[in-house]
Amino acid sequence: MEHEQAPAATTAETEEFKQRKIRSFVLRQGHLSTGQARALEELGPQFCIDYSPNLLDLDAAFGRRAPRVLEIGFGMGTATAEIAAQRPDTDFLGVEVHTPGVGSLLKLIGEQSLTNLRIVQHDAVEVLENMLQPDSLAGVHIFFPDPWHKSRHNKRRLIKPEFVQQLVTRIQSGGYLHLATDWEDYAVQMLTVLSAEPSLVNTVTGSEGYAERPDYRPLTKFENRGIKLGHGVWDLVFQKK
């Protein structure tokens, strides 16, 4: 049976396709546990902030004035909750697209009675562009972003010059940007991109430019297992001039 040929795309449709953003993530259907679903229902209204293309009042969102750290892509939130518990005088804004991860972090917030965490479930690029004011962040954490390790997928990687340029505008003078990855070629790319950004300076001098893991960043189970197998992990900590 012959298939009908699809109509040729118009010039406008072609341009629209070209202008679509290349996203650094793929939305996957994940199973919600009973505990995660309950946390979303019971704690979501208090700790989740709806995405809006308008500037967010962080003081109102957290109910106080304190240093703010943005975490992009917190996964299941285990490390995020641990860091927030260690640093109660700092507020943490976590951005994650996957619902099970949001539910998991909310569950940890409830179990540990954490008050210094808020969550936005949305694309971090758009949150950064539209919700965060310039010079509003004391720091940014991006731990183990998707490496998109196949060469043809490298263009999807989050850490690119244009993203870092925008990111640093939201960081206060003296604030920091902390990245971590377990893919060496991505670590090299990260180091190259951050080193080329004129408003950033590496906190590490000499060696290869990679930092020792700061005490506040806990080892994840996955990371610990990889280290035991001889896999490398690279931390980068840069400061805004």
N, C-alpha and C positions, 0 to 999 in steps of 0.2 A: 504494500500500500504506500503510495507516494505521500509525502508530508508537504503541506502547504509551506511555501517559503515565507518567512517572517518579513514584514515590511522593513525597508531600509530605515535606519535611524535618521531623523532630521538633524540639521546642523545644531539647532537649539538643544536637542536631546543629547547629542554628542558632547557639547560644551558643558551641559549639566553633569554628565558622567565624569568628565575630566576634573570638574571642580569639587566633586565629592571628596570629603576628607578620607585619607587613609587612616584607619583606626589602628591603635596599638593593641587591641583586644578583640576577641571573638566571644559573643555571648553564648554560653553553653547552658543547656537545661541541667540543673543540678537538683538532687533530691534534698528536700527540706526535712530535717528530723523533727520529731514532735516538739523537742525543746527549742529548736530554732524558730519553728512556727509560732510557738507560744511567746517567745521573746519578741518577735516581730510585732505581734498583736498587742502585747502588754507594755513593752518598753519602746517600741518604735515611735509612738507619738511624742515621747519625751526626749529621746536622744537622736532621732533622725530629722534632718532638715531637708525639705523638698527643694529640688533644683528649681532655680528661677533665674532668668537672664537679668537679674538686678543685683546690685551690690549687697552683700550680706553684712549685717551689723553683728560683728563677732562678740562685742561686749554684751549685747542683748541675748545672743544665742547661748552664751555660757553663763550669763548672769553675774559676770565679774570682769575685771580688767586684769589680764595676765599675759605672759608670753605665749604665743600661739605657734604650734608646729603642725604643718600639713603632712599627712602621710598618704601617698598615692598607691593604690593597689595593695590593701592590707591582707588580702587572702582570707584566711579563716580567723584572723584577728588575734591569734595567741600572743605573738610578739608585741602587738600594739597594746593589748591590755596590760601586759607585763611592764612595758615602758611607762605607760600612764600611771600605773600603781607606784613605780619607782620615783616618778617626778610629779607629785601632786600639785606643785606650784605652777605647773605648765599645763595649758589646755591643748588638746590634740583633736584635729579635724581630720577624720579618715574618709577617704573617697574610694569607693569600690563599686563595681558594676554587678557583681554576682550576688544574687539573693541569699544563697546558703551562707556565704561569708558574712554578709550583713547580719543575718540571724545568729550566726555563731558569735560574732563580737557582741551583739546585744545580750546574748546569754551570759557571756563573761562579765559584761558590765553589771548585770544583775547579781551574779554570784559573788563578785568582788566589791560590790557597792561603790563602783567608780562614778565619779561625778564630773570628771574633767575630759570627757570624750563626747564628740558629736560626729554624726555620720551623714554623708551625702551619697546617695546611690545614683551615680551618674558618671558620664565620661569626664575624667579629670581635666582634659584639655578645655572643655567648655566651662567647667567650674572655675578653672583658673582665669579664663578670659573674662567671664561675666560676673562672678560672685565675689572675688577677692580683690580688695583694694591694694594699690601700690604700697609697698613698705609696711605691710600688715603682718608679716610672718617673721618669727625669730628663727625658724628653721624649716627644712623640708626633708622628709625621709622617703626614699624610693628603694625598697628592698626586694631584690630578686624579680625585677620586671620580666615579662615574657621575653626570652632572648631571640625568638624568631630565628632559630639557628640556621635554617636553610638560606642559602645566598639570595634566592629570588624573593625571600620574605623579609630580608634585612630592612627594607624600606618601611616596614611596619614598626620598627623599634621606636620606643618612646623617646629615648635620649638622642635628640638631634639638635643641631645648632639653633634652629628657629624656636624650638620648644624651650630650650635652656635660656635663650634670650628673654623670653616672656616670663619664665619662672623667676629669674633673678630680679625682675622689676617688682615682684611681690614680696621679696625678702628685704628686711631692714638692713641698713649698713651694719656690718659686724655679724649679721646672721649667717647661718651655715646651710649647706646642701650636702646631705649624706646619702650616697648610693652604695648598693652592694649587689654583686652578681656572682654566680658560680660558673659563668661561661667566660673563658679567658679572652676570646676575640671580642666579646661585648665589653669586657673590662677595658680592653685597649681602646675601643671606640669611645667609651665613656671618658676615659682619661684624655683622649685627643680633643673631644668636644668641649669638655670643661676647661681644659688648659687654654683653649683658643678663645674663651669668653673673657673679654678684657675686664669685666667688673668682678671677676672671681680670682681668688688666689688659693693655691693648694696649701693646706695646713701641714703637709709633709714635705720636707726638703730632703734632697738626696734620694738614695735607694732608687726605686722605680716609680715613685710617686703615689704608691698605694699606702693606705693607712692601716694600722693595727685596728682590729675590731674594737670600737669604743665599748666601755663597760655596760653602757645602757642598752646596747643591742644584744638581746639574748640569742643563743644558738637555737635554731629550730631543730626538730627531730630529723627532718630531711637533711638539713645542713650537717648536723652531727654525724649522720650515717655516711654522708658523702666524704666528710673529712677522714673518717675511719677507713674508707676505701681509697684514700689518697687523692681525692678530688680537691681542687683549689677553690678558695673563696676570696674575692677581692672587694675591699671596702675603699671608697673614695670619700674624703671629707674636704670640701672646699668652703672658703669663707668669702662673703661679699665685702669688697673693699669699702 
